Amino acid sequence: MSADFQLSLNTGTTRNLTLQEAVDATARAGLGHIGVWRDRVAEAGLEEAARMISRAGLQVSSLCRGGFLTATDEAGQRAALEDNRAAIREAAALGTGELIMVVGGLPAAAHVLGGTGDRGDKDLVAARARVADRLAELVPFAREHGVRLVLEALHPMYAADRAVLSTLKQALDYAAPHPPETVGVVVDTFHVWWDPELEAQIARAGAEGRLASYQVCDFNLPIAADALLSRGMMGDGVIDFATIGRWVAAAGYTGPVEVEIFNQEIFDQDADVTLAVMKQRWASLVLPSLTGEPARAPA
């Protein structure tokens, strides 16, 4: 990890771009890191994706995403394991040791994301137990490939359909049975800004050597009709980046910081504009919190 908190574009922010277009935009903006989503890698082909990123002089800060480990049936569990093993291989091929894991929701809500499951199965405790079981099965494979499974706690409004882990404490508790080099956690400001235990749990993540990634964007109001698209550019919402960034730095994190924004207006605007604003907000609102400098009014 670099000690100067390098800014990274997560390609979820530029969803309308191909991987090549996102790589080109990132390089034009002068960034050295990119966080990539698996759908864009699949479109390009894994080998070509690795080549295009390397040719641009970029490093991959993380691969998004693995997970969805809560299936109840044997076929679903087997498919999840196969997909996650593929994701681990992809992360290794792309040169990143960090695979972001969105662990999955309830079988009762699987249809929301196009999956299948028993719509009567609302057993949250059992779903979380299956997450623990599948993680235990994946850890040896991840270790063999030098990849860390990075658990992402999602905002509670996504507990039904996307992630039955809602707090950083839960993510750390599920990581705890495994070595920190194989299971870590990500602090995503959108998902955890509200947590009254956040300072203590970020400190815990640092002390345990599990703080694998820091992702930033804002929490916009009002909530969009599609809640997934309520993320905003830093400074446009309600998140206190100065405080959270100070906690992250105090915990010892020094790696790339990804900007991951799902917002239709940002998807639709010119990517060079997005990256220019992103760099301005990073310099004025996020980086100072990590380096101990006073924040500046965003441009």
C-alpha positions as CSV (number, residue, x, y, z in Angstrom):
1,M,0.0,0.0,0.0
2,S,1.1,3.5,-0.8
3,A,1.4,5.9,2.2
4,D,0.1,8.9,0.4
5,F,-3.6,7.9,0.1
6,Q,-3.8,7.6,-3.6
7,L,-7.2,8.5,-5.2
8,S,-8.9,5.6,-7.1
9,L,-11.8,5.6,-9.4
10,N,-14.2,2.8,-8.8
11,T,-15.8,2.0,-12.2
12,G,-19.2,1.8,-10.5
13,T,-19.0,5.6,-10.7
14,T,-18.8,5.6,-14.4
15,R,-21.2,2.8,-15.1
16,N,-21.9,3.8,-18.7
17,L,-18.3,3.4,-19.7
18,T,-16.6,0.3,-21.0
19,L,-13.5,-0.8,-19.1
20,Q,-11.3,0.7,-21.7
21,E,-13.1,4.0,-21.6
22,A,-12.9,4.0,-17.8
23,V,-9.2,3.2,-17.9
24,D,-8.6,6.0,-20.4
25,A,-10.5,8.5,-18.4
26,T,-8.7,7.5,-15.2
27,A,-5.3,7.9,-16.9
28,R,-6.3,11.2,-18.4
29,A,-7.2,12.4,-14.9
30,G,-3.7,11.5,-13.7
31,L,-4.8,8.9,-11.2
32,G,-2.7,5.8,-10.6
33,H,-5.4,3.4,-9.3
34,I,-8.7,2.0,-10.5
35,G,-11.3,-0.2,-8.7
36,V,-13.0,-2.5,-11.2
37,W,-16.3,-4.3,-11.4
38,R,-16.4,-7.8,-12.7
39,D,-19.1,-7.1,-15.4
40,R,-16.7,-4.7,-17.2
41,V,-13.8,-7.2,-16.8
42,A,-16.0,-9.9,-18.3
43,E,-17.0,-7.7,-21.3
44,A,-13.3,-7.0,-22.1
45,G,-12.1,-10.5,-21.3
46,L,-9.9,-11.1,-18.2
47,E,-6.5,-11.2,-20.0
48,E,-7.3,-8.1,-22.1
49,A,-8.6,-6.3,-19.0
50,A,-5.3,-7.0,-17.2
51,R,-3.3,-5.8,-20.2
52,M,-5.3,-2.6,-20.8
53,I,-5.0,-1.6,-17.1
54,S,-1.2,-2.4,-17.1
55,R,-0.7,-0.5,-20.4
56,A,-2.2,2.6,-18.8
57,G,0.1,2.4,-15.9
58,L,-2.7,1.8,-13.4
59,Q,-2.9,-0.5,-10.4
60,V,-6.2,-2.2,-9.4
61,S,-7.2,-1.1,-5.9
62,S,-10.0,-3.7,-5.6
63,L,-12.3,-6.0,-7.6
64,C,-16.0,-5.7,-7.1
65,R,-17.6,-8.0,-6.2
66,G,-17.8,-11.5,-4.8
67,G,-20.3,-12.7,-2.2
68,F,-24.0,-13.6,-2.3
69,L,-23.5,-16.5,0.0
70,T,-26.9,-17.0,1.5
71,A,-28.6,-19.6,-0.8
72,T,-30.3,-22.4,1.0
73,D,-30.3,-25.1,-1.6
74,E,-27.2,-27.2,-2.5
75,A,-27.2,-26.1,-6.1
76,G,-27.3,-22.4,-5.2
77,Q,-24.5,-22.9,-2.6
78,R,-22.4,-24.7,-5.1
79,A,-23.0,-22.0,-7.8
80,A,-22.0,-19.3,-5.2
81,L,-18.8,-21.0,-4.4
82,E,-17.9,-21.5,-8.0
83,D,-18.6,-17.8,-8.8
84,N,-16.6,-16.7,-5.9
85,R,-13.6,-18.9,-6.8
86,A,-13.8,-17.4,-10.2
87,A,-13.8,-13.9,-8.7
88,I,-10.7,-14.8,-6.6
89,R,-8.9,-16.0,-9.7
90,E,-9.9,-12.8,-11.5
91,A,-8.6,-10.6,-8.7
92,A,-5.2,-12.4,-8.7
93,A,-5.0,-12.1,-12.5
94,L,-5.7,-8.3,-12.2
95,G,-3.0,-7.9,-9.6
96,T,-5.2,-6.9,-6.7
97,G,-5.3,-8.7,-3.4
98,E,-8.6,-7.2,-2.4
99,L,-12.0,-8.8,-3.4
100,I,-15.0,-6.8,-2.1
101,M,-17.6,-9.2,-0.7
102,V,-21.3,-8.2,-0.6
103,V,-22.5,-11.2,1.3
104,G,-26.1,-11.5,0.1
105,G,-29.6,-11.1,1.5
106,L,-32.6,-13.2,2.5
107,P,-33.9,-16.0,0.2
108,A,-37.3,-14.2,0.5
109,A,-35.9,-11.2,-1.4
110,A,-33.6,-13.0,-3.9
111,H,-36.1,-12.3,-6.7
112,V,-35.5,-8.5,-6.3
113,L,-32.1,-9.0,-7.9
114,G,-33.2,-11.6,-10.4
115,G,-32.4,-14.6,-8.3
116,T,-34.5,-17.4,-6.9
117,G,-35.3,-18.4,-3.4
118,D,-38.1,-19.4,-1.0
119,R,-40.1,-16.2,-0.7
120,G,-41.3,-17.4,2.7
121,D,-37.7,-17.8,4.1
122,K,-37.1,-14.7,6.2
123,D,-34.8,-16.3,8.7
124,L,-32.1,-13.7,9.1
125,V,-30.1,-15.7,11.7
126,A,-29.9,-18.7,9.4
127,A,-28.9,-16.5,6.4
128,R,-26.0,-15.1,8.5
129,A,-24.9,-18.6,9.5
130,R,-24.7,-19.6,5.9
131,V,-22.5,-16.6,5.2
132,A,-20.1,-17.9,7.9
133,D,-20.2,-21.4,6.4
134,R,-19.4,-20.3,2.9
135,L,-16.6,-18.0,4.0
136,A,-14.9,-20.9,5.8
137,E,-15.1,-22.8,2.5
138,L,-13.6,-20.0,0.5
139,V,-10.8,-18.9,2.7
140,P,-8.3,-21.7,1.8
141,F,-8.8,-21.0,-1.9
142,A,-8.4,-17.2,-1.4
143,R,-5.2,-17.9,0.6
144,E,-3.8,-20.0,-2.2
145,H,-4.2,-17.1,-4.6
146,G,-3.0,-14.3,-2.4
147,V,-6.4,-12.7,-2.3
148,R,-8.2,-11.2,0.7
149,L,-12.0,-11.5,1.0
150,V,-13.1,-8.0,2.0
151,L,-16.4,-8.0,3.8
152,E,-18.6,-5.0,3.2
153,A,-21.2,-4.0,5.7
154,L,-24.1,-2.4,3.8
155,H,-26.6,0.2,5.1
156,P,-29.5,-1.6,6.9
157,M,-31.9,-0.7,4.1
158,Y,-30.1,-3.3,2.0
159,A,-30.3,-6.1,4.6
160,A,-33.1,-7.9,2.9
161,D,-31.8,-8.1,-0.7
162,R,-28.1,-7.5,-0.7
163,A,-26.2,-7.9,2.6
164,V,-27.3,-9.4,5.9
165,L,-24.2,-7.8,7.5
166,S,-25.2,-4.2,8.3
167,T,-22.5,-2.9,10.7
168,L,-18.7,-2.9,10.7
169,K,-18.8,-4.8,14.0
170,Q,-20.7,-7.6,12.3
171,A,-18.3,-7.7,9.4
172,L,-15.4,-7.9,11.8
173,D,-17.0,-10.6,13.9
174,Y,-17.5,-12.7,10.8
175,A,-13.9,-12.1,9.7
176,A,-12.6,-12.9,13.2
177,P,-12.2,-16.7,12.8
178,H,-9.9,-16.2,9.8
179,P,-6.4,-14.7,9.4
180,P,-6.4,-11.0,8.6
181,E,-4.5,-11.6,5.4
182,T,-7.4,-13.7,4.1
183,V,-10.5,-11.9,5.4
184,G,-10.7,-8.1,5.9
185,V,-13.3,-5.4,5.9
186,V,-14.0,-2.2,3.9
187,V,-15.2,1.1,5.3
188,D,-17.7,2.5,2.8
189,T,-18.9,5.9,4.0
190,F,-22.3,5.6,2.4
191,H,-23.1,2.4,4.3
192,V,-21.6,3.1,7.8
193,W,-21.6,6.8,8.4
194,W,-24.6,6.5,10.7
195,D,-23.2,3.8,13.0
196,P,-22.7,5.0,16.6
197,E,-20.0,2.4,17.1
198,L,-18.1,3.4,14.0
199,E,-15.0,5.0,15.6
200,A,-14.5,2.0,17.9
201,Q,-14.9,-0.5,15.1
202,I,-12.6,1.3,12.7
203,A,-10.0,1.3,15.4
204,R,-10.6,-2.4,16.0
205,A,-10.3,-3.1,12.2
206,G,-6.9,-1.3,12.3
207,A,-5.7,-3.1,15.4
208,E,-6.7,-6.5,13.9
209,G,-5.0,-5.7,10.6
210,R,-8.2,-6.1,8.7
211,L,-8.8,-2.6,7.3
212,A,-8.5,-3.5,3.7
213,S,-10.2,-0.6,1.8
214,Y,-11.7,2.8,2.3
215,Q,-14.5,3.8,-0.2
216,V,-16.0,7.3,-0.2
217,C,-19.1,8.9,-1.5
218,D,-21.9,11.0,0.1
219,F,-25.4,10.0,1.4
220,N,-27.9,12.2,-0.5
221,L,-31.3,13.2,0.5
222,P,-34.1,12.7,-0.4
223,I,-33.5,9.0,-1.0
224,A,-33.9,8.2,-4.7
225,A,-36.8,6.1,-6.0
226,D,-34.1,3.4,-6.4
227,A,-32.3,3.6,-3.1
228,L,-29.2,2.2,-4.7
229,L,-28.8,5.5,-6.6
230,S,-28.8,7.7,-3.5
231,R,-25.0,8.0,-3.4
232,G,-23.6,11.4,-4.2
233,M,-20.4,13.2,-4.8
234,M,-18.5,14.0,-1.6
235,G,-19.9,17.3,-0.2
236,D,-23.4,16.9,-1.8
237,G,-24.9,15.0,1.1
238,V,-24.8,14.6,4.9
239,I,-21.6,12.6,5.6
240,D,-18.9,14.1,7.9
241,F,-15.8,13.0,5.9
242,A,-13.5,15.0,8.2
243,T,-14.3,12.8,11.2
244,I,-14.5,9.4,9.5
245,G,-11.3,10.1,7.6
246,R,-9.5,11.0,10.8
247,W,-10.6,7.7,12.3
248,V,-9.5,5.7,9.3
249,A,-6.1,7.4,9.3
250,A,-5.7,6.8,13.1
251,A,-6.4,3.1,12.5
252,G,-3.3,3.0,10.3
253,Y,-4.9,2.8,6.8
254,T,-2.6,4.3,4.2
255,G,-3.9,2.6,1.0
256,P,-5.9,3.7,-2.1
257,V,-9.2,5.5,-1.5
258,E,-11.9,4.6,-3.9
259,V,-14.7,6.9,-5.0
260,E,-17.7,4.7,-5.7
261,I,-20.9,6.6,-6.6
262,F,-24.1,5.2,-7.9
263,N,-26.1,8.2,-9.1
264,Q,-28.0,8.4,-12.4
265,E,-27.0,12.1,-13.0
266,I,-23.3,11.2,-12.6
267,F,-23.7,8.1,-14.8
268,D,-25.1,10.3,-17.5
269,Q,-22.6,13.2,-17.4
270,D,-19.2,13.3,-19.2
271,A,-16.7,11.1,-17.4
272,D,-14.0,13.8,-17.6
273,V,-16.3,16.2,-15.7
274,T,-17.0,13.5,-13.1
275,L,-13.3,12.9,-12.5
276,A,-12.5,16.6,-12.4
277,V,-15.1,17.2,-9.7
278,M,-14.1,14.0,-7.9
279,K,-10.5,15.2,-7.7
280,Q,-11.6,18.6,-6.4
281,R,-13.8,17.1,-3.7
282,W,-11.1,14.6,-2.8
283,A,-8.5,17.4,-2.4
284,S,-10.9,19.7,-0.4
285,L,-12.9,17.2,1.7
286,V,-11.3,13.8,2.0
287,L,-7.6,14.0,1.7
288,P,-7.2,16.7,4.5
289,S,-9.0,14.4,6.9
290,L,-6.5,11.6,6.2
291,T,-3.4,13.9,6.5
292,G,-4.5,16.0,9.4
293,E,-4.9,19.2,7.4
294,P,-8.0,21.4,7.7
295,A,-10.8,20.8,5.2
296,R,-11.5,23.4,2.5
297,A,-14.7,24.5,1.0
298,P,-15.4,22.2,-2.0
299,A,-15.0,23.8,-5.4
